[in-house]
Amino acid sequence: MSGPLNLTTGVAYIGPNGVIPVTGVAFADLPAAPVTGMVAVVTNSNTVTWGATIAGGGANIVLAFYNGTNWTVAGK
């Protein structure tokens, strides 16, 4: 199997050296009812500050973590 992680089906391809390619999404395209602990790559974050709450409209690509209340920056 090849290709990035599919957030809808949960199907993932683990590439060489354990790397999991993940396709980024716009903030507005994140799940409408996220579950605590979800992780996604956001392609239009308004911030890169670790732990800050993410909103769309920016030009930053970040790793996002859903903490049960907000999507926050987990990495940049």
C-alpha positions in Angstrom: 0.0 0.0 0.0 1.3 3.5 -0.8 0.2 7.0 -0.1 -0.4 9.2 2.9 -2.5 8.6 5.9 -6.2 8.9 5.1 -8.0 10.6 8.1 -11.4 9.3 7.0 -10.5 5.6 6.8 -7.5 5.5 9.1 -5.6 3.6 6.4 -1.9 4.5 6.6 1.2 3.6 4.7 4.4 3.4 6.8 7.3 4.2 4.6 11.0 3.6 4.9 12.4 4.1 8.4 9.0 4.2 9.9 8.0 7.6 8.3 4.2 8.1 8.0 3.3 10.6 5.3 0.3 12.7 6.2 -1.6 15.0 3.9 -2.2 18.4 5.3 -5.7 20.0 5.4 -7.0 23.5 5.8 -8.3 24.4 9.3 -11.9 24.5 8.0 -11.5 20.9 6.8 -10.7 19.4 10.2 -13.3 17.0 11.5 -16.5 18.8 12.7 -16.6 16.6 15.8 -13.0 16.0 16.8 -12.0 13.5 19.5 -9.5 14.4 22.2 -6.0 13.3 21.1 -6.6 13.7 17.3 -3.5 14.9 15.4 -3.5 16.6 12.0 -1.3 18.7 9.8 -2.9 22.1 9.3 -1.8 24.0 6.2 -3.2 27.5 7.0 -2.6 28.1 10.7 -2.6 31.6 11.9 0.2 30.8 14.5 3.3 28.7 14.9 3.6 29.2 18.7 3.7 25.9 20.5 0.5 25.3 22.5 -1.3 28.2 21.0 -4.9 27.8 19.8 -5.1 27.5 16.0 -7.4 29.3 13.7 -7.4 29.3 9.9 -6.4 32.2 7.6 -2.7 32.1 8.0 0.1 30.7 5.8 1.8 28.4 8.4 2.0 24.7 8.2 1.8 23.1 11.7 1.2 19.8 13.4 -2.1 20.3 15.3 -3.3 18.4 18.4 -6.9 18.4 19.6 -6.9 18.8 23.4 -10.6 18.3 23.9 -11.4 22.0 23.5 -9.2 23.5 20.8 -6.8 22.5 18.1 -3.4 23.7 19.3 0.1 23.8 17.8 2.1 20.7 18.6 4.9 21.3 16.2 6.0 23.5 13.3 
